[in-house]
Amino acid sequence: MAGPAREELLALAAIFCGPDEWEVLSLSETDGTVCRILTKAEGLMDADIPLELVFHLPVNYPSCLPGISVNSEYLTRAQCLAVKEKLLEQAKNLLSEPMVHELVLWIQENLRHILNHPEMGSGSGKCTSAASTTVDDGFWIILLHLDHMRAKTKYVKTVEKWASDLRLTGRLMFMGKIILILLQGDRNNIKEYLILQKTCKVDVDSSGKKCKEKMISVLFETKVQTEHKRFLAFEVKEYSSLDELQKEFETAGLKKLFSEFVLGLVK
């Protein structure tokens, strides 16, 4: 990441210093930085609307646009999408210079106008995702491991919804205490899924309070190869034995993946 971008992260941490206002979700020399900002902006009824803005800053940022995800319990999916699109339009005017703070200030000043726009969609349902805009890296596959699910029914429905919204196929797999999520699809959409998985409250803690997923690990990620079967849908499946789970991987052309990354989870 370029020097100005590193300086911007330090500045953002100082600016958004209130409780839970700022968080760096991931930091990688190859994939860049993902950060989350919680802010508020005036809505249609003169009331402040809480916004969760997630920015994916690629390694060559600010020479390229950031990926942006917009979430709010008070906006529909269509409204979140419109906000994201307007932020990306504004980002094009700021290309080559650090822009995250400018974008936050801009949405604070313009949210009401965006929501009041006559072309605004009226989708039902709360906003849970908005695809980021980054370089198209093609069709990928990723294997995730979850430590546990306390609120299993709600968690499963959320994962199914995210997979559907992001046009991802694959499996949510349960075998004893092992929980795996295998996803196939556009790499940008997979990245967006990971952002949602890490930023949304999908489970409950030991006291029953809603919480974010902090015990998820990426076991494997690669571009889909010719020997890999392409899943036609996203399905939730329970397996009664390790052999049954292994057969699922072998049928999908993922025998090596199972041997290298899944077998170790049962030892």
C-alpha positions as CSV (number, residue, x, y, z in Angstrom):
1,M,0.0,0.0,0.0
2,A,1.3,3.4,-1.0
3,G,2.5,5.9,1.6
4,P,-0.5,8.3,1.4
5,A,-2.8,5.3,1.9
6,R,-1.0,4.3,5.1
7,E,-1.1,7.9,6.3
8,E,-4.8,7.9,5.6
9,L,-5.5,4.9,7.8
10,L,-3.7,6.6,10.7
11,A,-5.7,9.7,10.1
12,L,-9.0,7.8,9.9
13,A,-8.2,6.0,13.2
14,A,-7.8,9.4,14.8
15,I,-10.9,10.9,13.3
16,F,-13.3,8.0,14.0
17,C,-12.2,7.4,17.5
18,G,-15.6,6.9,19.2
19,P,-16.8,3.5,20.4
20,D,-16.9,1.0,17.5
21,E,-16.6,3.9,14.9
22,W,-13.5,2.5,13.2
23,E,-12.1,-1.0,12.7
24,V,-9.5,-2.5,10.4
25,L,-11.0,-5.9,9.4
26,S,-8.0,-7.2,7.4
27,L,-4.6,-6.1,6.3
28,S,-2.7,-7.9,3.6
29,E,0.3,-7.1,1.3
30,T,-1.5,-8.9,-1.5
31,D,-5.2,-8.1,-1.1
32,G,-4.9,-4.7,0.5
33,T,-6.8,-3.4,3.5
34,V,-10.5,-3.7,4.5
35,C,-11.7,-1.2,7.0
36,R,-15.1,-0.4,8.6
37,I,-16.6,2.9,9.6
38,L,-19.8,3.4,11.5
39,T,-21.3,6.9,11.0
40,K,-24.7,8.6,10.8
41,A,-26.3,10.8,8.1
42,E,-29.6,12.7,8.0
43,G,-32.4,10.8,6.3
44,L,-35.8,11.8,4.9
45,M,-37.5,12.4,8.2
46,D,-34.7,14.6,9.6
47,A,-33.5,11.8,11.8
48,D,-30.0,10.4,11.7
49,I,-29.6,7.1,10.0
50,P,-26.8,4.8,11.2
51,L,-24.6,3.6,8.3
52,E,-22.0,0.9,8.2
53,L,-19.5,1.6,5.4
54,V,-16.9,-1.0,4.6
55,F,-14.0,0.0,2.3
56,H,-11.7,-2.4,0.5
57,L,-8.5,-0.6,-0.4
58,P,-6.5,-2.6,-3.0
59,V,-2.7,-2.6,-2.8
60,N,-2.5,0.0,-5.5
61,Y,-5.1,2.4,-3.9
62,P,-5.6,5.3,-4.3
63,S,-4.6,4.9,-7.9
64,C,-7.7,2.7,-8.3
65,L,-11.2,2.8,-6.8
66,P,-11.9,1.2,-3.5
67,G,-14.5,-1.5,-3.1
68,I,-17.4,-0.2,-1.1
69,S,-20.1,-2.0,0.9
70,V,-23.1,-0.2,2.5
71,N,-25.2,-1.7,5.3
72,S,-28.0,-0.2,7.4
73,E,-30.9,-1.7,9.4
74,Y,-32.9,1.4,8.4
75,L,-32.5,1.2,4.6
76,T,-33.8,-1.3,2.1
77,R,-31.4,-3.2,-0.1
78,A,-32.3,-1.0,-3.1
79,Q,-31.5,2.1,-1.0
80,C,-28.1,0.6,0.1
81,L,-27.3,-0.2,-3.5
82,A,-28.1,3.4,-4.6
83,V,-25.9,4.8,-1.8
84,K,-23.1,2.6,-2.9
85,E,-23.4,3.5,-6.5
86,K,-23.4,7.3,-5.7
87,L,-20.3,6.8,-3.5
88,L,-18.5,5.1,-6.3
89,E,-19.4,7.9,-8.7
90,Q,-18.0,10.4,-6.2
91,A,-14.9,8.3,-5.8
92,K,-14.1,8.6,-9.5
93,N,-13.7,12.4,-9.0
94,L,-11.2,11.8,-6.2
95,L,-9.1,9.1,-8.0
96,S,-5.3,9.2,-7.2
97,E,-5.7,10.8,-3.8
98,P,-6.8,9.3,-0.4
99,M,-10.6,9.6,-0.4
100,V,-12.2,7.6,2.4
101,H,-12.8,10.5,4.7
102,E,-14.0,12.7,1.8
103,L,-16.5,10.0,0.9
104,V,-17.8,9.7,4.4
105,L,-18.3,13.5,4.6
106,W,-20.0,13.5,1.2
107,I,-22.5,10.8,2.2
108,Q,-23.2,12.6,5.5
109,E,-24.2,15.7,3.5
110,N,-26.0,13.9,0.6
111,L,-27.8,10.9,2.0
112,R,-31.1,12.7,2.2
113,H,-30.9,13.8,-1.4
114,I,-30.1,10.2,-2.6
115,L,-33.0,8.7,-0.7
116,N,-35.3,11.4,-2.0
117,H,-34.3,10.8,-5.6
118,P,-37.3,10.0,-7.8
119,E,-35.4,7.1,-9.4
120,M,-34.8,5.4,-6.1
121,G,-35.9,1.8,-6.0
122,S,-38.3,0.5,-3.4
123,G,-37.0,-2.9,-2.7
124,S,-38.3,-4.6,0.4
125,G,-36.1,-6.2,3.0
126,K,-33.2,-4.8,5.0
127,C,-29.9,-4.0,3.3
128,T,-27.4,-6.7,4.0
129,S,-25.0,-6.3,1.1
130,A,-23.8,-4.3,-1.8
131,A,-21.3,-5.6,-4.3
132,S,-17.9,-3.8,-4.4
133,T,-16.3,-2.7,-7.6
134,T,-12.8,-4.0,-8.2
135,V,-10.9,-5.7,-10.9
136,D,-12.7,-8.9,-12.2
137,D,-10.6,-11.9,-11.2
138,G,-12.9,-14.5,-12.7
139,F,-14.5,-17.6,-11.2
140,W,-13.1,-18.7,-7.8
141,I,-13.7,-21.3,-5.1
142,I,-13.1,-20.8,-1.3
143,L,-13.5,-23.1,1.7
144,L,-14.3,-21.6,5.1
145,H,-14.3,-23.2,8.5
146,L,-16.6,-22.0,11.3
147,D,-15.9,-22.9,14.9
148,H,-19.6,-23.0,16.0
149,M,-23.2,-21.7,15.4
150,R,-25.2,-20.9,18.5
151,A,-28.2,-19.5,16.7
152,K,-28.1,-22.1,13.9
153,T,-31.5,-21.6,12.2
154,K,-31.0,-17.8,11.9
155,Y,-27.3,-18.2,10.9
156,V,-28.1,-20.7,8.1
157,K,-30.8,-18.5,6.7
158,T,-28.4,-15.5,6.7
159,V,-25.7,-17.5,4.8
160,E,-28.3,-18.8,2.3
161,K,-29.5,-15.2,1.7
162,W,-25.9,-13.8,1.2
163,A,-25.1,-16.6,-1.2
164,S,-28.3,-15.9,-3.2
165,D,-27.8,-12.1,-3.2
166,L,-24.2,-12.5,-4.4
167,R,-24.9,-15.3,-6.9
168,L,-22.6,-17.8,-5.2
169,T,-23.1,-21.5,-5.3
170,G,-21.7,-24.3,-3.1
171,R,-22.4,-26.0,0.2
172,L,-22.9,-25.2,3.8
173,M,-21.8,-28.5,5.4
174,F,-22.3,-30.0,8.9
175,M,-20.6,-33.1,10.0
176,G,-20.6,-33.6,13.8
177,K,-19.0,-30.4,15.2
178,I,-17.4,-29.6,11.9
179,I,-19.0,-26.6,10.0
180,L,-17.7,-25.8,6.5
181,I,-18.8,-23.3,3.9
182,L,-17.7,-24.0,0.3
183,L,-18.4,-21.2,-2.1
184,Q,-18.0,-20.8,-5.9
185,G,-18.5,-17.7,-7.9
186,D,-17.1,-14.3,-9.0
187,R,-14.1,-13.5,-6.9
188,N,-15.3,-10.0,-6.2
189,N,-18.6,-11.5,-4.8
190,I,-16.7,-13.9,-2.7
191,K,-14.7,-11.0,-1.2
192,E,-18.0,-9.2,-0.6
193,Y,-19.3,-12.4,1.2
194,L,-16.3,-12.4,3.5
195,I,-16.8,-8.7,4.4
196,L,-20.4,-9.5,5.3
197,Q,-19.4,-12.6,7.3
198,K,-17.0,-10.5,9.4
199,T,-19.0,-7.3,9.8
200,C,-22.6,-8.4,10.3
201,K,-24.1,-9.8,13.5
202,V,-24.9,-13.3,12.4
203,D,-24.8,-15.3,15.7
204,V,-25.3,-14.9,19.4
205,D,-22.7,-15.1,22.2
206,S,-23.0,-17.2,25.4
207,S,-25.3,-14.7,27.0
208,G,-27.7,-14.7,23.9
209,K,-26.6,-11.2,22.7
210,K,-26.2,-10.8,18.9
211,C,-22.5,-10.9,17.8
212,K,-20.3,-10.9,14.8
213,E,-18.4,-13.9,13.6
214,K,-14.9,-13.8,14.9
215,M,-14.0,-17.5,14.7
216,I,-14.0,-18.0,10.9
217,S,-10.9,-19.2,9.0
218,V,-10.2,-19.4,5.3
219,L,-8.8,-22.9,4.7
220,F,-8.4,-22.7,0.9
221,E,-8.9,-20.2,-1.9
222,T,-8.1,-20.5,-5.6
223,K,-9.4,-20.0,-9.1
224,V,-11.7,-22.8,-10.2
225,Q,-9.7,-25.4,-12.2
226,T,-10.9,-27.7,-15.0
227,E,-11.2,-30.7,-12.7
228,H,-13.5,-28.8,-10.3
229,K,-17.2,-29.5,-10.6
230,R,-19.3,-26.3,-10.8
231,F,-22.1,-26.3,-8.3
232,L,-25.5,-25.3,-9.8
233,A,-27.0,-24.1,-6.5
234,F,-26.1,-23.3,-2.9
235,E,-27.3,-26.1,-0.6
236,V,-27.2,-26.8,3.2
237,K,-26.3,-30.5,3.9
238,E,-25.8,-32.6,6.9
239,Y,-23.4,-35.6,6.8
240,S,-23.6,-38.5,9.2
241,S,-20.0,-39.7,8.6
242,L,-16.6,-38.5,7.5
243,D,-16.7,-40.9,4.5
244,E,-20.0,-39.2,3.4
245,L,-18.4,-35.8,3.6
246,Q,-15.3,-37.0,1.8
247,K,-17.5,-38.4,-1.0
248,E,-19.0,-34.9,-1.5
249,F,-15.6,-33.4,-2.0
250,E,-14.5,-36.2,-4.3
251,T,-17.6,-35.8,-6.5
252,A,-16.8,-32.1,-6.8
253,G,-13.2,-32.9,-7.9
254,L,-11.8,-31.6,-4.6
255,K,-10.2,-34.8,-3.2
256,K,-6.9,-33.1,-2.7
257,L,-8.5,-30.2,-0.9
258,F,-10.3,-32.6,1.5
259,S,-7.1,-34.5,2.3
260,E,-5.0,-31.3,2.9
261,F,-7.4,-29.1,4.7
262,V,-10.5,-31.0,6.1
263,L,-9.0,-34.2,7.5
264,G,-6.9,-32.2,9.9
265,L,-10.1,-30.8,11.5
266,V,-11.1,-34.2,12.8
267,K,-7.8,-35.3,14.3
